[in-house]
Amino acid sequence: MVNWRLVFTKQAQKDAKKIAHSGIKPQAERLPEILKENPYKNPPPYEKLLGDLTGAFSRRINIQHRLVYQILDDIKTVKVIRMWTHYE
């Protein structure tokens, strides 16, 4: 089985620092591991996003925060866009 490669945008890297200082680190660390295995895996459920983020997907870290990512099938890569709230 081929693992997917993860890449993080600058914004996702900033978000990861916020997560490190919050109480949601265990949940936030679990999702990238799932994405490395198979970004289409259910559960946990994912949503296809619309609007500015058409083509991206989102999974809940908790009730407020989401991990937003794009799947680049041709190069077996998952690009993590955000890892914090999208309500700010």
Backbone as a chain_set.jsonl record, in Angstrom:
{"seq": "MVNWRLVFTKQAQKDAKKIAHSGIKPQAERLPEILKENPYKNPPPYEKLLGDLTGAFSRRINIQHRLVYQILDDIKTVKVIRMWTHYE", "coords": {"N": [[0.838, -1.187, 0.0], [0.553, 2.171, -0.869], [1.678, 5.018, 0.769], [0.34, 8.286, 1.174], [1.741, 11.483, 0.478], [2.175, 14.22, 2.65], [1.785, 17.722, 2.545], [2.186, 20.981, 3.871], [0.647, 24.144, 3.909], [1.874, 27.521, 4.429], [0.06, 28.8, 6.103], [-1.21, 26.608, 7.327], [0.945, 25.622, 8.774], [1.305, 27.687, 10.625], [-1.136, 27.437, 11.921], [-0.784, 24.927, 13.087], [1.008, 25.509, 15.109], [-0.631, 26.981, 16.831], [-2.398, 24.967, 17.557], [-0.697, 23.283, 18.972], [-0.516, 24.591, 21.371], [-2.991, 24.358, 22.417], [-5.884, 22.555, 23.647], [-6.507, 20.595, 21.832], [-4.702, 19.006, 20.553], [-4.267, 16.067, 20.458], [-6.497, 15.113, 18.894], [-6.112, 16.605, 16.572], [-3.682, 15.634, 15.642], [-4.306, 13.068, 14.903], [-5.817, 13.152, 12.526], [-4.061, 13.921, 10.254], [-2.561, 11.55, 10.095], [-4.478, 9.688, 9.271], [-5.057, 10.798, 6.776], [-2.625, 10.363, 5.478], [-2.667, 7.622, 5.142], [-5.067, 7.121, 3.622], [-6.734, 9.496, 1.95], [-9.395, 9.471, 1.297], [-10.707, 7.965, 3.086], [-13.344, 6.84, 5.188], [-14.815, 6.3, 8.372], [-13.173, 9.185, 9.902], [-15.929, 11.282, 8.889], [-15.893, 13.297, 5.888], [-16.224, 16.475, 4.193], [-17.016, 17.878, 1.025], [-15.919, 20.982, -0.071], [-17.283, 24.231, -0.964], [-17.556, 27.303, -2.91], [-14.977, 29.657, -2.309], [-13.236, 27.644, -1.684], [-13.665, 25.493, -3.402], [-13.225, 22.212, -4.5], [-11.665, 21.472, -2.439], [-11.444, 19.634, 0.683], [-12.856, 18.92, 3.924], [-12.42, 18.08, 7.334], [-13.638, 17.535, 10.602], [-11.905, 18.67, 13.452], [-12.683, 19.33, 15.984], [-15.734, 20.639, 17.414], [-15.474, 23.325, 16.701], [-13.125, 23.659, 15.162], [-11.512, 22.85, 12.05], [-9.864, 20.662, 9.736], [-8.648, 21.514, 6.701], [-8.175, 20.502, 3.385], [-6.58, 19.642, 0.218], [-6.723, 17.172, -2.317], [-4.311, 15.779, -4.278], [-4.392, 13.761, -6.634], [-2.843, 12.814, -8.854], [-0.17, 13.033, -8.087], [-0.119, 11.724, -5.714], [-0.475, 13.201, -3.269], [-1.381, 15.04, -0.381], [-2.488, 18.177, 0.324], [-2.401, 20.199, 2.996], [-4.37, 22.821, 3.964], [-5.572, 24.454, 5.961], [-5.749, 24.34, 9.562], [-7.231, 25.201, 11.633], [-9.848, 27.195, 13.108], [-12.431, 28.133, 10.826], [-13.977, 30.254, 11.152], [-12.961, 32.67, 11.929]], "CA": [[0.0, 0.0, 0.0], [1.332, 3.401, -0.99], [1.273, 6.135, 1.631], [0.245, 9.598, 0.544], [2.647, 12.486, 1.019], [1.488, 15.402, 3.183], [2.478, 19.007, 2.506], [1.448, 21.969, 4.651], [0.814, 25.535, 3.51], [2.392, 28.372, 5.513], [-1.04, 29.017, 7.038], [-1.39, 25.375, 8.098], [2.054, 25.542, 9.721], [0.971, 28.63, 11.709], [-2.245, 26.833, 12.655], [-0.236, 23.815, 13.877], [1.588, 26.093, 16.326], [-1.763, 27.295, 17.714], [-2.913, 23.681, 18.051], [0.257, 22.76, 19.952], [-0.758, 25.276, 22.644], [-4.406, 24.237, 22.775], [-6.23, 21.237, 24.172], [-7.012, 19.709, 20.779], [-3.571, 18.399, 19.848], [-4.432, 14.638, 20.119], [-7.419, 14.953, 17.779], [-5.517, 17.23, 15.388], [-2.599, 14.774, 15.158], [-4.879, 11.837, 14.366], [-6.308, 13.344, 11.16], [-3.026, 13.771, 9.217], [-2.187, 10.139, 9.971], [-5.524, 9.075, 8.445], [-4.888, 11.302, 5.411], [-1.455, 9.704, 4.895], [-3.097, 6.276, 4.754], [-6.033, 7.21, 2.536], [-7.49, 10.734, 2.175], [-10.822, 9.253, 1.028], [-11.203, 7.024, 4.108], [-14.454, 7.195, 6.065], [-14.812, 7.553, 9.109], [-14.175, 10.211, 10.177], [-16.523, 11.811, 7.658], [-15.348, 14.53, 5.316], [-17.153, 17.232, 3.351], [-16.465, 18.63, -0.097], [-16.196, 22.397, 0.166], [-17.751, 25.044, -2.084], [-17.135, 28.706, -2.847], [-13.545, 29.911, -2.488], [-12.475, 26.408, -1.461], [-14.16, 24.413, -4.257], [-12.171, 21.24, -4.792], [-11.015, 21.097, -1.177], [-12.22, 18.823, 1.606], [-12.728, 19.353, 5.311], [-12.78, 17.128, 8.398], [-13.693, 18.195, 11.901], [-10.988, 18.357, 14.556], [-13.683, 19.366, 17.05], [-16.919, 21.372, 16.987], [-15.118, 24.636, 16.163], [-11.967, 23.648, 14.266], [-11.512, 21.896, 10.948], [-8.676, 20.487, 8.917], [-9.049, 21.717, 5.304], [-7.103, 19.966, 2.548], [-6.81, 19.29, -1.173], [-6.139, 15.891, -2.7], [-3.661, 15.834, -5.591], [-4.321, 12.331, -6.97], [-1.801, 12.483, -9.825], [1.143, 12.918, -7.426], [-0.342, 11.061, -4.413], [-0.134, 14.19, -2.255], [-2.46, 15.754, 0.299], [-2.032, 19.524, 0.685], [-3.168, 20.709, 4.127], [-4.522, 24.264, 3.778], [-5.859, 25.075, 7.265], [-5.949, 23.397, 10.669], [-7.8, 25.986, 12.719], [-11.229, 27.572, 12.821], [-12.669, 28.903, 9.611], [-14.948, 31.289, 11.528], [-12.271, 33.905, 12.326]], "C": [[0.889, 1.259, 0.0], [0.784, 4.458, -0.045], [1.246, 7.413, 0.817], [1.23, 10.535, 1.225], [1.82, 13.669, 1.505], [2.373, 16.62, 3.003], [1.575, 20.021, 3.207], [1.712, 23.363, 4.11], [1.398, 26.31, 4.689], [1.307, 28.604, 6.561], [-1.27, 27.783, 7.904], [-0.27, 25.209, 9.122], [1.829, 26.491, 10.896], [-0.137, 28.041, 12.58], [-1.755, 25.701, 13.557], [0.39, 24.328, 15.163], [0.482, 26.458, 17.32], [-2.295, 26.012, 18.355], [-2.015, 23.123, 19.139], [0.027, 23.37, 21.333], [-2.215, 25.208, 23.076], [-4.669, 22.825, 23.282], [-6.661, 20.248, 23.112], [-5.914, 18.968, 20.024], [-3.779, 16.904, 19.519], [-5.364, 14.411, 18.93], [-6.805, 15.478, 16.486], [-4.39, 16.372, 14.813], [-3.125, 13.502, 14.508], [-5.268, 11.991, 12.887], [-5.215, 13.266, 10.084], [-2.57, 12.325, 9.024], [-3.19, 9.386, 9.1], [-5.348, 9.507, 6.99], [-3.692, 10.656, 4.718], [-1.811, 8.314, 4.388], [-3.982, 6.32, 3.528], [-6.907, 8.441, 2.761], [-8.992, 10.597, 1.9], [-11.475, 8.367, 2.081], [-12.321, 7.635, 4.946], [-14.558, 6.112, 7.114], [-13.398, 8.018, 9.389], [-14.686, 10.829, 8.874], [-15.827, 13.082, 7.185], [-16.413, 15.19, 4.454], [-16.388, 17.838, 2.201], [-16.867, 20.078, 0.113], [-16.589, 23.115, -1.12], [-17.204, 26.453, -1.962], [-15.655, 28.851, -3.125], [-12.723, 28.629, -2.4], [-13.024, 25.224, -2.259], [-12.996, 23.502, -4.617], [-11.418, 20.801, -3.551], [-11.987, 20.273, -0.335], [-11.969, 19.311, 3.022], [-13.14, 18.212, 6.23], [-12.739, 17.875, 9.715], [-12.584, 17.706, 12.826], [-11.832, 18.322, 15.822], [-14.845, 20.222, 16.546], [-16.571, 22.699, 16.3], [-14.059, 24.582, 15.057], [-12.055, 22.539, 13.226], [-10.136, 21.809, 10.32], [-9.162, 20.565, 7.466], [-7.884, 21.303, 4.424], [-7.56, 19.745, 1.114], [-6.135, 17.957, -1.434], [-5.601, 16.025, -4.12], [-3.382, 14.388, -6.014], [-3.129, 11.979, -7.847], [-0.419, 12.337, -9.198], [1.032, 12.339, -6.008], [0.041, 11.963, -3.242], [-1.399, 14.809, -1.682], [-1.879, 17.087, 0.764], [-2.941, 20.058, 1.784], [-3.162, 22.238, 4.046], [-4.704, 24.988, 5.108], [-6.025, 23.977, 8.306], [-6.567, 24.109, 11.866], [-9.213, 26.371, 12.319], [-11.324, 28.318, 11.491], [-13.689, 30.004, 9.88], [-14.298, 32.604, 11.908], [-12.067, 34.801, 11.125]], "O": [[1.84, 1.372, 0.773], [-0.41, 4.759, -0.05], [2.033, 7.594, -0.112], [1.514, 10.392, 2.414], [0.867, 14.075, 0.84], [3.572, 16.566, 3.275], [0.35, 19.925, 3.14], [2.863, 23.733, 3.875], [1.414, 25.814, 5.816], [1.586, 28.606, 7.76], [-1.502, 27.913, 9.106], [-0.509, 24.708, 10.221], [2.127, 26.143, 12.039], [-0.092, 28.129, 13.808], [-2.256, 25.535, 14.669], [0.315, 23.665, 16.198], [0.647, 26.264, 18.524], [-2.603, 25.983, 19.546], [-2.499, 22.556, 20.118], [0.335, 22.747, 22.349], [-2.628, 25.916, 23.994], [-3.757, 22.0, 23.333], [-7.136, 19.163, 23.446], [-6.167, 18.372, 18.977], [-3.493, 16.501, 18.392], [-5.059, 13.605, 18.051], [-6.96, 14.867, 15.428], [-4.169, 16.389, 13.602], [-2.457, 12.921, 13.653], [-5.073, 11.071, 12.093], [-5.425, 12.595, 9.074], [-2.231, 11.924, 7.911], [-2.804, 8.546, 8.287], [-5.473, 8.692, 6.077], [-3.729, 10.422, 3.51], [-1.326, 7.878, 3.344], [-3.711, 5.661, 2.524], [-7.739, 8.441, 3.668], [-9.77, 11.493, 2.228], [-12.661, 8.052, 1.982], [-12.248, 8.793, 5.357], [-14.38, 4.961, 6.715], [-12.469, 7.258, 9.116], [-13.961, 10.89, 7.881], [-15.255, 13.834, 7.974], [-17.378, 14.549, 4.038], [-15.246, 18.267, 2.365], [-18.018, 20.37, 0.436], [-16.269, 22.665, -2.221], [-16.474, 26.764, -1.021], [-15.129, 28.248, -4.061], [-11.64, 28.54, -2.977], [-12.868, 24.076, -1.843], [-11.919, 23.967, -4.99], [-10.621, 19.864, -3.602], [-13.186, 20.226, -0.607], [-10.999, 20.021, 3.288], [-14.084, 17.474, 5.945], [-11.896, 18.75, 9.916], [-12.351, 16.506, 12.967], [-11.715, 17.404, 16.633], [-14.922, 20.498, 15.349], [-17.299, 23.145, 15.413], [-14.101, 25.379, 14.12], [-12.587, 21.457, 13.474], [-9.349, 22.754, 10.366], [-9.998, 19.762, 7.051], [-6.743, 21.692, 4.67], [-8.755, 19.671, 0.827], [-5.1, 17.649, -0.844], [-6.343, 16.346, -5.048], [-2.293, 13.859, -5.788], [-2.47, 10.964, -7.62], [0.419, 11.599, -9.717], [1.961, 12.446, -5.208], [0.778, 11.557, -2.343], [-2.363, 15.069, -2.403], [-0.898, 17.12, 1.507], [-4.114, 20.34, 1.54], [-2.106, 22.87, 4.055], [-4.068, 26.012, 5.354], [-6.388, 22.845, 7.989], [-6.428, 23.649, 12.999], [-9.716, 25.914, 11.292], [-10.407, 29.038, 11.097], [-14.205, 30.617, 8.946], [-15.004, 33.573, 12.186], [-11.504, 35.888, 11.254]]}, "num_chains": 1, "name": "protein.A"}
